[in-house]
Amino acid sequence: MRILHTSDWHLGQHFMGKTRLEEHQAFLGWLVEQVQQQDVDAVLVAGDVFDTGTPPSYARELYNDFIVALQQTGAQLIILGGNHDSVAMLNESRSLLGCLNVHVIPGVLADTEQQVLVLNNSKGEPGAVLCAVPFIRAREVLSSESGQSAADKQHSLQEAIAGHYQQLFAHAQALSQQHQARFGHSLPIIGTGHLTTVGASSSDSVREIYIGTLDAFPANAFPPLDYLALGHIHRPQKVGGHEHMRYCGSPIALSFDEVGQQKEVLLVDLDASGLKAITPLAVPVFQPLARVKGNLAELAIAMQTVAAAQAALGQTKNVWLEVTVAEDDYLSDLQPRVEQLAEGLALEILLVRRQRTAQQASLTSDARITLSELSPLQVFERRLAGEELAPEREQALQSLYQALLSEREQEA
């Protein structure tokens, strides 16, 4: 059996005031083509179909059009709710879509056995058992108890989530064993999830989700599934080095720090013995994004380089650009100066950042403290650590810092 694993579409997202409609249209069309060409039996969407709980009408239309187009391939479709998705909204069409070979699991269901699905291959024969787990809200699996410490609550919640997986896995094992008794071979068991696992590497566009007080779920708390299809983290990656635990990532870059990532969906092949192969399918770039950094003179060269590189690739769309200005970031008329550098180039500047502003914000962000809690010397020390300076300037500032430090010690 062959499954296509995808997640984190975020239909309806606006990016720096720009709609992603054309990108999502192109991606969903490409995805249907891949299902046809790769003989996919089932498509798993592991959460965050939409960007918000109240997506615009064109995003809902994209969703519906994709479902209609996928019907022509004969593949099953399983939609899991994510933390960005509205349970109520996904649930509206759940019964209707059930008539179209589409299973929608918007949240943890009252009858958890409905979250265990037998998936059929293209011949209509059972090919795998799915433990369909969406984004889990704490109230769905746990009742709060008074008097619990934060650590107790975290431990209880982790146990409750692990228990939910184990409950579904036990039912899936029973179905697999029934199939073995009848046909002489068992069915592989796969699972899904929309959460952060311990050690997963995220990006700026990933909204931190906390299931109650739990910020990350340990990989060893999952049952022994043949494959685990995860969503929420936008960077494709394995979990804890495990080949069978995968985030497929988002299909398009949802923030500038995802620039340069190769976006992908995953083809997962299974048989009676379990997982056979995982094949990444590279998703084309439908809207080029780039980041440049430097002083104004360096930015002029960098912008020309970006435009030339996109032209060489045959890209006809303007590149959406993030610009970080260093050294010249004190200028009051920075925005028009930067925009002037891009004139005549196939670039569209969406964000101009001053490097010093970003550095000042980082002075207190890590420790979650305010400037009023820092002494002038501590502020100087943190700013100095964040600067990229020529050797002679760095030496001069280090000398000044040491002089201030000595003066402070003498005063004390």
Disulfide bonds with the S-S distance in Angstrom:
none
